[in-house]
Amino acid sequence: MMPQKNSILLISLLSIMLLGCGSENAGKAKKDGEKNTQKPTLVTVTTIKNQPIEITEESVGSLEGLTNPTVSAEVAARIVKIHVSTGQTIKQGQLIATLDATDFSMQRNEAQAEVARIEALLNNQAKTVERNLALVSKKFISQNAADNDTAQQLALKEQLAGAKARVASIMHSSSKTAVYAPSSGKVEKKIVDDGEFVRIGDPIVQIVSSQRLRAHLPFPEHIGAKLKPGLKVRLNTPISDRTIEAVIHELKPMITEGSRTVDVIADIVDAPGWQAGASVTGTVVLGTQTAAMMVPEQSLVLRPAGDVVYIMRGNKAYQAIVKTGVHQNGLVEIIDGVTENDTIVVDGAGFLTDKALVKLSVNPTQAHTKKVKN
């Protein structure tokens, strides 16, 4: 009986082992089948081409106003009315303030009366000189008496000229009671108000003008030797969508001690919407590289081996370790690791590994175009 029981137990153990091996082989086969039927990753691709690029350097600086006048009183008088307010846009020649001209009007009337008095005396003296010259010719009076009358006539003429100059001076001062804007811009600050008395030189309003601005761009000292007047610079400011092209006007001769930077200066003329004090981004064009292999930034992926791109050959993507150069307008220069006309993966590159299966997806632009045509 015992041998029979042992045989049955042995057979049972062998059966269990065979079932376990069959289950393991079935699981392995299932896994291999899933691997063989793995779906390819949808990607978009581009072909590497050599193209010219600009060699640029960028810096963030500030804008300075070159014409930000503080309008001051040129005569002493009481302010009748200020015609502008803070923040108002004004044009060159626009009336800013009116000062009381009553005192100048009275002085002008007094000076004009003096002119009239001297003119009357001069007319009378001219008649006297004419009459005395006739008497001298007839030997009724001496030549010395006639000379005295002529000298008085000349003196009156000089007095008349002085009186007329006095009138002109008063008229000129009176004209300064109307204060006009020396340049176009915006009123930054209204310093005085109606009814206040101002003396010569007292400020009335401050104007900020955008007609002439100056961009100050700090660049690191190590590229200072590459910068020189005349280089093209593209300027942008957050308060305007407009890009302005200018040139480097000058470089300050000394390196800024605190930041160790070179101050690059570019002038801006007539830029509506640009304001003094705002930040400005300047891109200086140092030169042009005639041929560079540029690829979209999204095609470059960081892996443990370094920066890589995936080259598509057939239905597989092969990893290529690359060396990069300049970054510009969403593109990256590839210096080493690929060759011209290689087809590299753009969208979907971040999901790939070496020799991964890939499939081209429909270009969204083309799909949209087809849809519109249908």
ABEGO torsion letter per residue (X at the ends): XAAAAAAAAAAAAAAAAAAAAAAAAAAAAAAAAAAAABBBBBBBBBBBBBBBBBBBBBBBBBBBBABBBBBBBABBBBBABBABBBGBBBBBGBBABBBBAAAAAAAAAAAAAAAAAAAAAAAAAAAAAAAAAAAAAAGABBAAAAAAAAAAAAAAAAAAAAAAAAAAAAAAAAAAABBBBABBEBBABBABBBGBBBBBGBBABBBBBAABBBBBBBBBAAAAAABBBGBBBBBBBAABABBBBBBBABBBABBBAAAGBBBBBBBBBGBBGBBBGBBBBBBBBAEBBABBBBBBAAABBBBAAEBBBBBBBEABBBBBBBBBBBBBGGBBBBABGBBBGBBBBBBGAAABBBGBBBBBBBBAAAAAAAAAAX
